[in-house]
């Protein structure tokens, strides 16, 4: 007969490996980003190549579009708060041509991903983290140079409607002024019963054209309204004067609702742009956010831009490069990731910003320059873009924590509200102290220590109860 002592010793030998602490002390290999008061952040994983879009499946695992690699699945060990580590990393889809776009069906049973020319789907089992069968080609005909990402967003208000954003073929791509080009557009497709691939330029519902490179697309869950964040032009002049340092501004655009099949019109590009800095010649009474032309002619001028194109709901600092937008479930707030400038003399961006919303609209006026409610950023942009994080994809998990990817550093981070908010870091916010991301908050474990997983604690309690029951 097995003694009680032997039983407990055997059980302990089984449980001790499971009681390994969660490693939540990862540090970046560059000066750690800082958070605003009211937020904490922690690096969770840094073994990816160039992570772009991220999304959580119904089993709580993260799917990552890892550029030049494919789709990677991360399973986490959760110690609570921002204390998490990656339990395992597996490649779900091995395809080096998948470069950015990623979405899941509402039931997590279908993965959608894109190359520069096509959108594909795979049957997916969120329990096992595997795909079955060959991929299905859904949308084709999107090949062009310069901007190669094809952002995907699956609607929650209109199940089966997949929104696809395609950028322009050049910095100033004048063919994009024609709707038949299919370039610089956002379109929505019903992908529930596709029997053969759809051509991007001639299928679906057009949610707008004249959108130079709207990489971030999101649906307001409170209203079903579709928003995008647009990367505007580089190296521009107005009437022969170089204005590229602070103009044109990046844009937050509204595209209506997916239950309305009316095709949306012209958002300006490549002829009209959103004004950010008003210190340029011959502006008249134009203000921030107004559409302006680079040159003035009889048929194409500032008046044409103001009357014939759709102005943005908000305008952001030029060259900050917004790459994703994500709403809180109640629609009260949207987060925007700013990838940062790539060749500006004074680097700018490299941050995540919070935008307040109410009733499906941003609460800031359209001419506001106070759009930098930054929640995390680099401590010194002078070292960017080479030695800093560059945020891309955004996602919320089942506990309401905000996650983001950083493609330049191959990382995934998690953020959580601490319950104290007294301001923002930098930008044109209200000031306030900064917290080094990766440093534990007061409620977390001391630096250098891990945290025991709550799940493992439950296993221990049950195990001990079984042991004594066997005595």
C-alpha positions in Angstrom: 0.0 0.0 0.0 1.3 3.5 -0.9 1.8 5.6 2.2 0.5 9.2 2.4 4.0 10.5 2.5 4.9 8.6 -0.7 1.7 10.0 -2.4 2.5 13.6 -1.5 6.1 13.2 -2.6 5.0 11.7 -5.9 2.5 14.4 -6.5 5.0 17.1 -5.6 7.4 15.7 -8.2 4.6 15.9 -10.8 3.6 19.5 -9.9 7.0 21.2 -9.3 7.8 21.5 -13.0 4.4 23.1 -13.5 5.0 25.7 -10.8 7.8 27.3 -12.8 7.4 31.1 -12.6 6.1 33.1 -15.5 9.0 35.1 -17.0 7.8 38.6 -17.1 11.1 40.4 -17.0 12.1 40.6 -20.7 13.9 43.8 -21.6 14.3 45.4 -25.1 17.7 45.7 -26.6 17.3 49.4 -26.9 16.2 52.3 -24.6 12.8 51.1 -23.3 9.7 53.0 -24.4 7.9 55.0 -21.7 4.3 55.1 -20.8 2.0 57.9 -19.7 0.6 57.9 -16.2 -2.3 55.6 -16.1 -0.6 52.8 -18.1 2.0 50.1 -17.6 3.7 48.1 -20.3 5.8 44.9 -20.6 7.7 43.3 -23.4 6.4 39.7 -23.8 8.2 38.3 -26.8 11.1 39.3 -29.1 11.8 36.3 -31.3 9.8 37.3 -34.4 11.1 38.6 -37.7 8.9 41.6 -38.5 5.5 41.3 -36.8 2.7 43.4 -38.4 -1.0 42.7 -37.8 -2.1 40.8 -34.7 -5.4 39.2 -33.7 -6.6 36.9 -30.8 -8.5 33.7 -31.6 -11.4 32.3 -29.6 -9.0 30.2 -27.5 -7.1 33.3 -26.3 -4.0 32.7 -28.5 -2.5 35.4 -30.7 -2.1 35.1 -34.4 0.7 37.3 -35.9 1.3 38.2 -39.5 5.1 37.9 -39.4 6.4 39.5 -42.6 8.5 37.2 -44.8 7.6 34.3 -42.5 3.8 33.7 -42.6 1.3 33.4 -39.7 2.6 32.6 -36.3 0.6 31.5 -33.3 1.7 32.6 -29.8 0.3 30.8 -26.7 0.8 32.7 -23.4 1.4 31.8 -19.8 -0.5 34.5 -17.9 0.7 35.6 -14.5 -1.9 38.4 -14.4 -1.6 42.1 -15.2 1.3 42.7 -17.7 3.2 39.6 -16.4 3.0 37.1 -19.3 5.4 35.0 -21.2 5.1 32.9 -24.3 4.4 29.3 -23.6 5.0 28.2 -27.2 5.3 29.7 -30.7 4.2 27.7 -33.7 4.0 28.6 -37.4 0.4 28.1 -38.5 0.9 29.1 -42.2 4.3 29.0 -43.8 4.2 31.6 -46.6 6.9 34.3 -47.0 4.7 36.3 -49.3 2.2 37.1 -46.6 3.3 40.6 -45.5 0.7 42.4 -43.4 -3.0 41.7 -43.7 -4.6 39.3 -41.2 -8.2 38.8 -40.0 -10.4 36.1 -38.4 -14.0 35.2 -38.9 -16.3 35.8 -35.9 -16.1 32.1 -34.9 -12.3 32.0 -35.3 -12.8 29.1 -37.8 -11.4 30.9 -40.8 -8.1 32.9 -41.2 -7.8 35.6 -43.8 -4.4 36.8 -44.9 -2.9 38.8 -47.8 0.0 39.2 -50.1 0.6 42.3 -52.1 -1.6 40.9 -54.9 -4.2 38.6 -53.3 -6.3 37.7 -50.3 -6.6 34.1 -49.2 -8.5 32.1 -46.6 -7.7 28.9 -44.6 -9.9 26.7 -42.4 -8.6 27.1 -38.9 -9.1 25.2 -35.6 -8.4 27.5 -32.7 -8.2 24.6 -30.3 -5.3 22.9 -32.0 -3.9 26.1 -33.7 -3.8 24.4 -37.1 -5.1 24.9 -40.5 -6.6 22.1 -42.7 -6.8 21.7 -46.4 -5.5 24.1 -49.1 -6.0 27.8 -49.0 -8.8 29.5 -51.0 -8.0 32.5 -53.2 -10.7 35.1 -52.5 -9.5 38.4 -54.1 -6.9 39.1 -56.8 -5.7 41.9 -59.0 -4.0 44.2 -56.4 -0.4 44.1 -57.6 1.3 47.5 -57.6 4.6 49.0 -56.5 5.5 51.3 -53.6 2.7 50.4 -51.1 2.4 46.6 -50.9 0.4 46.0 -47.7 -3.3 44.9 -48.1 -4.9 45.5 -44.7 -7.8 43.2 -43.9 -10.7 43.8 -41.4 -13.6 41.4 -40.8 -16.8 43.3 -39.9 -18.6 42.4 -36.6 -21.7 44.3 -37.5 -22.1 42.7 -40.9 -20.7 39.2 -40.6 -19.0 37.9 -43.7 -18.0 41.4 -45.0 -14.3 41.7 -45.4 -12.8 45.2 -45.8 -9.6 45.4 -47.9 -7.4 48.4 -48.2 -5.0 48.9 -51.1 -2.5 51.7 -51.4 -1.1 53.7 -54.3 1.6 52.6 -56.6 3.9 55.5 -56.0 4.4 58.5 -53.7 2.3 60.6 -56.1 0.4 58.0 -58.2 -1.8 60.0 -60.6 -3.5 56.9 -62.0 -5.2 56.6 -58.6 -7.4 59.6 -59.5 -9.4 57.2 -61.6 -11.7 54.8 -59.8 -11.1 52.1 -62.4 -7.5 51.8 -61.4 -8.5 50.2 -58.1 -5.5 51.9 -56.4 -5.6 54.0 -53.3 -9.0 52.6 -52.4 -10.8 50.8 -49.6 -13.4 48.1 -50.6 -15.6 45.7 -48.8 -16.4 42.2 -50.1 -19.0 39.6 -49.0 -16.8 36.5 -48.7 -19.4 34.1 -47.4 -20.1 32.3 -50.6 -17.3 33.1 -53.1 -17.1 30.4 -55.8 -14.2 32.0 -57.8 -11.7 34.8 -57.0 -13.0 38.4 -57.2 -11.2 41.1 -59.0 -10.4 44.0 -56.6 -11.0 46.8 -59.0 -14.4 45.7 -60.2 -15.9 43.9 -57.3 -17.3 44.7 -53.8 -18.4 48.0 -52.5 -16.0 51.0 -52.7 -15.7 52.8 -49.4 -13.6 55.5 -50.9 -10.8 56.4 -53.3 -8.1 59.0 -53.3 -6.7 57.3 -50.1 -2.9 57.3 -50.6 -2.1 54.5 -48.2 -4.7 53.7 -45.5 -3.0 51.0 -43.7 -5.1 51.0 -40.5 -8.8 50.2 -40.8 -11.3 49.6 -38.0 -15.0 49.3 -37.3 -16.6 51.3 -34.4 -18.3 48.6 -32.4 -20.9 51.1 -31.1 -22.2 52.2 -34.5 -20.7 50.0 -37.2 -18.9 53.0 -38.7 -15.7 52.4 -40.7 -12.6 54.5 -40.0 -9.2 54.4 -41.5 -5.8 56.1 -40.9 -4.0 57.3 -43.9 -0.3 57.8 -44.6 0.0 60.9 -46.7 2.6 62.0 -49.3 6.4 62.7 -48.9 8.7 65.3 -50.4 5.9 67.7 -51.6 6.1 71.3 -52.8 3.3 73.9 -53.0 3.7 76.4 -55.8 7.4 75.5 -56.0 8.0 76.0 -52.2 9.2 73.0 -50.2 6.6 72.2 -47.5 7.4 68.5 -46.9 8.7 68.8 -43.3 5.3 69.4 -41.7 2.8 68.9 -44.6 0.6 67.3 -45.6 -0.9 65.8 -42.5 -1.7 62.1 -41.9 -5.5 61.5 -41.8 -8.3 59.9 -39.9 -11.1 59.3 -42.4 -14.7 58.1 -42.0 -16.2 55.7 -44.6 -19.8 55.3 -43.6 -21.4 51.9 -42.8 -21.3 48.5 -44.4 -25.1 48.1 -44.5 -25.1 51.0 -46.9 -24.0 49.9 -50.3 -23.6 53.5 -51.7 -20.1 53.8 -53.1 -18.1 56.5 -51.4 -16.3 59.2 -53.3 -13.0 61.0 -53.5 -10.8 61.6 -50.4 -8.4 63.8 -52.4 -5.2 62.0 -53.3 -3.2 62.5 -55.5 -4.4 66.1 -56.1 -5.6 67.2 -52.7 -4.2 66.9 -49.2 -5.0 67.6 -45.6 -3.3 70.7 -44.2 -1.3 70.3 -40.9 1.0 73.2 -40.6 -0.5 76.5 -41.7 2.8 78.4 -42.0 3.1 78.1 -45.8 2.5 80.8 -48.4 -0.9 81.7 -50.0 -3.2 79.7 -47.8 -5.9 82.3 -47.5 -8.3 81.3 -44.7 -7.5 77.5 -44.8 -7.2 75.9 -41.4 -5.8 72.6 -40.1 -7.6 69.6 -41.7 -8.8 71.6 -44.8 -8.0 70.1 -48.2 -5.5 72.0 -50.3 -3.9 71.6 -53.7 -0.1 71.5 -54.3 -0.5 73.8 -57.2 -3.1 76.3 -58.3 -4.7 76.1 -61.7 -8.0 76.9 -63.2 -9.4 73.4 -62.8 -7.4 72.2 -59.8 -7.0 74.5 -56.8 -7.8 74.9 -53.1 -11.4 75.7 -53.9 -11.8 72.5 -55.9 -10.2 70.5 -53.1 -12.5 72.0 -50.5 -15.7 71.4 -52.4 -15.1 68.2 -54.4 -13.3 66.0 -52.0 -14.0 64.5 -48.5 -11.9 66.1 -45.7 -10.6 64.0 -42.8 -12.3 63.8 -39.5 -8.9 64.5 -37.8 -5.5 65.3 -39.1 -2.2 64.2 -37.5 1.4 65.5 -37.6 3.0 64.8 -41.0 5.2 61.7 -41.3 4.0 60.1 -38.1 2.9 57.1 -40.2 -0.3 55.7 -38.6 -0.5 52.0 -39.3 -3.4 50.7 -37.2 -6.5 51.8 -35.4 -8.5 49.9 -32.8 -11.7 50.7 -30.8 -12.6 49.9 -27.3 -15.6 47.6 -27.3 -18.0 50.4 -26.2 -16.7 52.8 -28.8 -15.5 55.4 -26.3 -11.9 55.4 -27.3 -9.7 54.5 -30.3 -6.0 53.7 -30.3 -3.7 54.6 -33.2 -0.2 53.2 -33.7 2.3 55.6 -35.2 5.1 53.7 -36.9 7.2 56.9 -37.1 9.0 58.8 -39.9 11.6 57.1 -42.0 13.6 60.1 -43.4 12.5 63.2 -41.5 15.5 65.3 -40.2 13.8 65.3 -36.7 12.3 61.9 -36.3 8.6 61.9 -35.2 6.0 59.4 -34.3 7.0 56.0 -32.8 4.1 56.0 -30.4 0.6 54.9 -29.6 -2.1 57.5 -29.1 -5.6 57.4 -27.5 -8.4 59.3 -29.2 -11.7 59.9 -27.4 -14.9 59.0 -29.2 -18.6 59.6 -28.5 -21.6 58.6 -30.6 -19.4 57.2 -33.4 -17.4 60.4 -33.8 -14.1 61.7 -32.5 -14.7 64.3 -29.8 -11.9 66.5 -30.9 -12.8 69.2 -33.5 -11.6 68.5 -37.1 -9.1 71.4 -36.9 -7.5 70.2 -33.7 -3.8 69.9 -33.3 -4.1 68.4 -29.9 -4.3 64.8 -31.2 -1.2 63.5 -29.4 -2.7 61.9 -26.3 0.3 59.5 -26.2 0.1 56.4 -24.0 3.5 55.0 -24.9 6.5 56.3 -26.9 10.3 56.3 -27.2 12.2 58.3 -24.6 14.3 59.9 -27.3 13.3 59.9 -31.0 16.7 61.1 -32.0 17.8 57.4 -32.1 14.9 56.5 -34.3 14.2 54.7 -36.6 17.3 52.5 -36.0 17.3 52.0 -32.2 13.7 52.2 -31.0 10.4 50.4 -31.2 8.1 51.0 -34.1 4.5 50.0 -33.3 2.3 48.4 -36.0 -0.6 46.1 -35.1 -3.0 46.6 -32.2 -5.3 44.1 -30.4 -7.3 43.8 -27.2 -7.4 40.5 -25.3 -10.3 39.0 -23.3 -9.1 40.8 -20.2 -9.1 44.2 -21.9 -5.3 44.5 -22.1 -3.9 46.4 -25.1 -1.3 44.5 -27.2 0.9 45.8 -30.0 3.6 44.6 -32.3 6.9 46.3 -33.2 8.2 45.2 -36.6 11.6 46.8 -36.4 12.5 45.0 -33.2 10.5 41.7 -33.8 8.6 42.2 -30.6 5.1 41.8 -29.0 4.2 44.1 -26.0 1.2 44.2 -23.6 -0.2 47.3 -21.9 -2.7 47.7 -19.1 -4.3 50.6 -17.3 -3.0 51.1 -13.8 -6.0 53.2 -12.7 -4.1 56.4 -12.2 -4.0 59.0 -15.0 -2.5 62.5 -14.6 -1.4 63.3 -18.1 0.5 62.2 -21.1 4.1 61.9 -22.2 5.4 64.4 -24.7 3.3 65.5 -27.8 0.8 68.2 -27.3 -0.9 66.6 -24.3 -1.0 67.8 -20.8 2.3 66.6 -19.5 2.7 64.2 -16.7 5.4 61.8 -15.5 6.6 58.8 -17.5 7.1 55.2 -16.5 9.8 53.1 -18.2 8.0 50.3 -20.0 9.2 46.9 -18.7 9.6 48.2 -15.2 7.0 46.5 -13.0 4.2 48.6 -11.6 3.7 48.9 -7.8 1.3 46.0 -7.8 3.7 43.7 -9.7 6.5 41.5 -8.6 9.9 43.0 -7.9 12.4 43.3 -10.8 14.1 40.1 -11.6 11.3 37.9 -10.3 8.7 36.0 -12.2 5.1 35.3 -11.2 3.4 32.0 -10.5 0.6 31.4 -13.0 -2.9 31.4 -11.4 -3.7 28.3 -13.4 -0.8 26.5 -11.8 -1.9 27.5 -8.4 -5.3 26.0 -9.1 -3.6 22.8 -10.2 -1.6 22.7 -7.0 -4.7 23.2 -4.8 -6.6 20.4 -6.5 -3.5 18.2 -6.4 -3.0 18.6 -2.7 -6.7 17.9 -2.1 -6.4 14.7 -4.1 -3.3 13.7 -2.2 -4.9 14.1 1.2 -8.0 12.3 0.0 -5.8 9.3 -0.8 -4.2 9.3 2.7 
